Amino acid sequence: MTINCKGTLIDLSSPKVMGILNLTPDSFYDGGFYKNETLILKQVEKLLNEGASFIDLGAYSSRPDATHISIEEEKKRILPIIALLLKKFPEVLLSIDTFRSEIARLSIEAGAAIINDISAGNLDNQMLKTIGNLQVPYIMMHMKGTPQTMKSLNQYNDMIKEIQFYFSERVAAARKEGIHDLIIDPGFGFAKNPHQNFSLLNQLELLHTQGLPILAGVSRKSMIYKTLNISPSEALNGTTCLHTISLLKGASILRVHDVKEAMECIALTNMLQQKD
């Protein structure tokens, strides 16, 4: 199970870590942390040194009730940082967290390697065609509505079956546009309440019916800190617990704020799953 990132084949049969770098002022955990080039470079160097295979850049906060920003503002936030990071770390594999096809195109043209779309193309009808033309790996997430409306859209008759159907439809649409390297993200916290998030995690292996790598994004999310009645800054231990479960359920990529601890989860679960 491999994906082609700028001519390099990345083997996802051994789980990988995607380090998060939010370029937004209002993300739920680290919004506004990285306010200048020095802090950004220092954080990315840390993520890479700790073992991240990818760095995921997001310039549009997708937390519930996030403020909507213009496409021009998203460009202004993200394109200079792509240039900055590739100048300092020429080999870095950048994933761009965007649902806008124009941002996707400009980012890949600037040297990014992957597009990570919370809407799987549903919020921009040119996204799948754009990714097909660019021929880059594409992460498609399950979500209903938008970041501004998703909290009220968590009604399901059978959540897992509905998510499976959603991915079947979106994967077929992506294949029609010639997209080869697909990764699915079940969208923890997106149009799902805490109980639904844990039910999804408990049944994560059922999504393997798609035959695609699964990305798990649970790092410091509300399913952890609200359950434990703590703050996101106190949620590392809970995150590590759920990362371990995600790996045992077959996740191929962990999207995380804390790379070192995620790499330790991978090392330990790899030992656990070794056959004598």
C-alpha positions as CSV (number, residue, x, y, z in Angstrom):
1,M,0.0,0.0,0.0
2,T,1.9,3.0,-1.3
3,I,1.3,6.6,-2.3
4,N,3.4,8.6,-4.7
5,C,4.6,11.9,-3.2
6,K,6.6,14.0,-5.8
7,G,8.1,10.8,-7.3
8,T,8.8,9.1,-3.9
9,L,6.8,6.0,-3.0
10,I,5.7,6.1,0.6
11,D,4.9,2.7,2.0
12,L,1.8,2.9,4.3
13,S,1.8,-0.7,5.2
14,S,4.0,0.6,8.1
15,P,2.0,3.4,9.8
16,K,3.2,7.0,9.3
17,V,2.8,10.2,11.3
18,M,1.5,13.5,9.9
19,G,2.5,16.5,12.0
20,I,0.0,19.3,12.2
21,L,1.0,23.0,11.7
22,N,-2.0,25.3,12.0
23,L,-1.6,28.7,10.4
24,T,-4.9,30.0,11.8
25,P,-5.6,32.2,14.8
26,D,-8.6,30.2,15.9
27,S,-7.8,26.5,15.8
28,F,-9.1,24.6,18.9
29,Y,-5.6,23.7,20.3
30,D,-2.7,25.6,18.7
31,G,-4.5,28.5,17.0
32,G,-2.2,31.5,17.0
33,F,0.8,29.7,18.3
34,Y,3.0,30.1,15.2
35,K,2.9,33.8,14.6
36,N,6.2,34.4,12.8
37,E,8.7,32.6,10.5
38,T,11.1,31.7,13.3
39,L,8.4,29.9,15.4
40,I,7.1,28.1,12.3
41,L,10.5,26.9,11.2
42,K,11.3,25.8,14.8
43,Q,8.1,23.8,15.1
44,V,8.5,22.1,11.7
45,E,12.1,21.2,12.5
46,K,10.8,19.6,15.8
47,L,8.1,17.7,14.0
48,L,10.5,16.3,11.4
49,N,13.2,15.4,13.9
50,E,10.7,13.5,16.0
51,G,9.7,11.4,13.0
52,A,6.9,13.0,11.0
53,S,6.7,11.7,7.4
54,F,4.4,14.6,6.4
55,I,3.6,18.1,7.6
56,D,0.0,19.1,7.3
57,L,-0.5,22.9,6.8
58,G,-3.9,24.4,7.5
59,A,-4.9,28.0,6.9
60,Y,-8.7,27.6,7.3
61,S,-9.8,26.5,10.8
62,S,-12.2,23.6,10.5
63,R,-13.2,23.4,14.2
64,P,-17.0,23.7,14.9
65,D,-18.3,27.2,14.4
66,A,-15.0,28.3,12.9
67,T,-14.9,31.7,11.3
68,H,-15.2,31.6,7.5
69,I,-12.3,33.3,5.6
70,S,-12.0,34.4,2.0
71,I,-9.9,32.5,-0.5
72,E,-7.6,35.5,-0.7
73,E,-7.0,35.3,3.0
74,E,-6.3,31.6,2.8
75,K,-3.8,32.2,0.0
76,K,-2.1,34.9,2.0
77,R,-1.7,32.6,5.0
78,I,-0.5,29.5,3.3
79,L,1.5,30.2,0.1
80,P,4.4,32.1,1.7
81,I,4.7,29.3,4.4
82,I,5.0,26.6,1.7
83,A,7.9,28.6,0.1
84,L,9.5,29.2,3.5
85,L,9.4,25.5,4.5
86,L,10.6,24.2,1.1
87,K,13.5,26.6,1.2
88,K,14.6,25.4,4.7
89,F,13.6,21.8,4.3
90,P,13.7,20.9,0.5
91,E,12.7,17.3,1.0
92,V,9.7,17.9,3.3
93,L,6.4,16.4,2.1
94,L,3.7,19.0,2.7
95,S,0.1,18.1,3.0
96,I,-2.3,21.0,2.4
97,D,-5.5,21.1,4.5
98,T,-8.0,22.8,2.2
99,F,-11.4,22.3,0.5
100,R,-10.8,24.8,-2.2
101,S,-9.5,23.7,-5.6
102,E,-7.7,26.9,-6.3
103,I,-5.7,26.7,-3.1
104,A,-5.0,23.0,-3.9
105,R,-3.7,23.9,-7.3
106,L,-1.6,26.8,-6.2
107,S,-0.1,24.8,-3.3
108,I,0.9,21.9,-5.4
109,E,2.4,24.2,-8.0
110,A,4.4,25.8,-5.1
111,G,5.8,22.4,-4.2
112,A,3.4,20.7,-1.8
113,A,2.8,17.0,-2.2
114,I,-0.7,16.0,-0.8
115,I,-4.1,17.6,-0.6
116,N,-6.2,16.9,2.6
117,D,-9.8,17.9,2.0
118,I,-12.3,17.8,4.9
119,S,-15.2,17.7,2.4
120,A,-14.0,15.0,-0.1
121,G,-14.8,17.5,-2.9
122,N,-18.3,18.3,-1.8
123,L,-17.6,22.0,-1.0
124,D,-15.9,22.7,-4.4
125,N,-17.2,21.0,-7.5
126,Q,-13.8,21.5,-9.2
127,M,-11.7,19.8,-6.5
128,L,-11.7,16.2,-7.9
129,K,-11.0,17.4,-11.4
130,T,-8.2,19.5,-10.1
131,I,-6.6,16.7,-8.1
132,G,-7.0,14.4,-11.1
133,N,-5.1,16.9,-13.3
134,L,-2.4,17.4,-10.6
135,Q,-2.0,13.6,-10.0
136,V,-1.2,13.9,-6.3
137,P,-2.4,11.9,-3.3
138,Y,-5.7,13.0,-2.0
139,I,-7.1,12.6,1.5
140,M,-10.9,12.6,1.6
141,M,-12.7,13.0,4.9
142,H,-16.3,12.2,5.9
143,M,-18.2,15.3,6.9
144,K,-21.8,16.6,6.6
145,G,-22.4,20.3,6.0
146,T,-19.6,22.8,6.7
147,P,-17.5,23.7,9.7
148,Q,-20.2,26.3,10.5
149,T,-23.1,23.9,10.3
150,M,-21.8,20.4,11.0
151,K,-22.6,20.3,14.8
152,S,-26.3,20.2,14.0
153,L,-25.9,17.4,11.3
154,N,-25.1,14.4,13.5
155,Q,-28.3,12.4,12.9
156,Y,-27.7,8.9,11.5
157,N,-29.8,5.8,11.1
158,D,-26.7,3.6,10.9
159,M,-23.6,5.8,11.0
160,I,-21.0,3.2,9.8
161,K,-23.1,2.1,6.9
162,E,-23.7,5.8,6.0
163,I,-20.0,6.5,6.2
164,Q,-19.2,3.5,4.1
165,F,-21.7,4.6,1.4
166,Y,-20.3,8.1,1.5
167,F,-16.8,6.8,0.8
168,S,-18.0,4.4,-1.9
169,E,-19.6,7.3,-3.7
170,R,-16.7,9.7,-3.2
171,V,-14.1,7.2,-4.2
172,A,-16.0,6.3,-7.4
173,A,-16.2,10.0,-8.2
174,A,-12.5,10.4,-7.6
175,R,-11.6,7.4,-9.7
176,K,-13.7,8.8,-12.5
177,E,-11.4,11.9,-12.5
178,G,-8.3,9.7,-12.6
179,I,-7.2,10.0,-9.0
180,H,-5.1,7.0,-8.0
181,D,-3.7,7.6,-4.6
182,L,-6.6,7.9,-2.1
183,I,-6.7,8.0,1.7
184,I,-9.9,8.1,3.7
185,D,-10.4,9.9,6.9
186,P,-13.6,9.0,8.9
187,G,-13.7,12.6,10.3
188,F,-13.7,12.3,14.1
189,G,-15.5,15.3,15.5
190,F,-17.1,16.3,12.1
191,A,-20.9,16.0,12.3
192,K,-20.4,13.5,15.1
193,N,-21.1,13.8,18.8
194,P,-18.7,12.3,21.4
195,H,-20.7,9.0,21.7
196,Q,-20.6,8.7,17.9
197,N,-16.9,9.4,17.8
198,F,-16.2,6.5,20.1
199,S,-18.6,4.2,18.3
200,L,-16.7,5.1,15.1
201,L,-13.4,4.3,16.6
202,N,-14.7,1.1,18.0
203,Q,-15.7,0.0,14.5
204,L,-12.9,1.6,12.5
205,E,-11.7,-1.7,11.0
206,L,-15.1,-1.9,9.1
207,L,-13.9,0.9,6.9
208,H,-11.2,-1.4,5.4
209,T,-13.9,-2.6,3.0
210,Q,-12.9,0.4,0.9
211,G,-9.4,-1.2,0.4
212,L,-7.7,2.2,1.1
213,P,-5.4,3.5,3.8
214,I,-7.1,5.1,6.7
215,L,-6.0,8.4,8.4
216,A,-7.0,8.8,12.0
217,G,-7.3,12.4,13.3
218,V,-8.1,12.3,17.0
219,S,-5.3,14.4,18.4
220,R,-6.4,16.4,21.4
221,K,-10.0,16.5,20.1
222,S,-13.1,17.2,22.2
223,M,-14.0,13.5,22.3
224,I,-11.0,13.2,24.6
225,Y,-11.0,16.4,26.6
226,K,-14.7,16.7,27.1
227,T,-14.9,13.0,28.2
228,L,-12.2,13.6,30.7
229,N,-13.3,17.1,31.7
230,I,-9.9,18.6,31.0
231,S,-8.6,21.1,28.5
232,P,-7.0,20.4,25.1
233,S,-3.6,21.2,26.5
234,E,-4.1,18.4,29.0
235,A,-5.2,15.8,26.5
236,L,-1.9,14.3,25.4
237,N,-2.3,11.1,27.5
238,G,-5.8,10.6,26.2
239,T,-4.6,11.2,22.7
240,T,-1.9,8.5,23.1
241,C,-4.5,6.1,24.3
242,L,-6.8,6.6,21.3
243,H,-3.8,6.6,18.9
244,T,-3.0,3.1,20.1
245,I,-6.5,1.9,19.5
246,S,-6.5,3.5,16.1
247,L,-3.4,1.7,15.1
248,L,-4.7,-1.6,16.4
249,K,-7.8,-1.0,14.3
250,G,-5.7,-0.6,11.2
251,A,-5.0,3.1,10.8
252,S,-2.1,3.9,8.3
253,I,-1.6,7.5,9.2
254,L,-1.9,9.4,12.5
255,R,-2.5,13.1,12.1
256,V,-1.1,14.6,15.3
257,H,0.1,17.6,17.2
258,D,2.7,15.5,19.2
259,V,4.9,13.5,16.9
260,K,7.3,11.9,19.4
261,E,4.5,10.3,21.4
262,A,2.7,9.1,18.2
263,M,5.9,7.5,17.0
264,E,6.2,5.7,20.3
265,C,2.7,4.3,19.8
266,I,3.6,3.0,16.4
267,A,6.8,1.4,17.7
268,L,5.0,-0.4,20.5
269,T,2.0,-1.5,18.5
270,N,4.4,-2.8,15.8
271,M,6.1,-5.0,18.5
272,L,2.7,-6.1,19.7
273,Q,1.6,-7.2,16.2
274,Q,4.8,-9.0,15.3
275,K,4.3,-12.7,14.7
276,D,6.7,-15.2,16.4
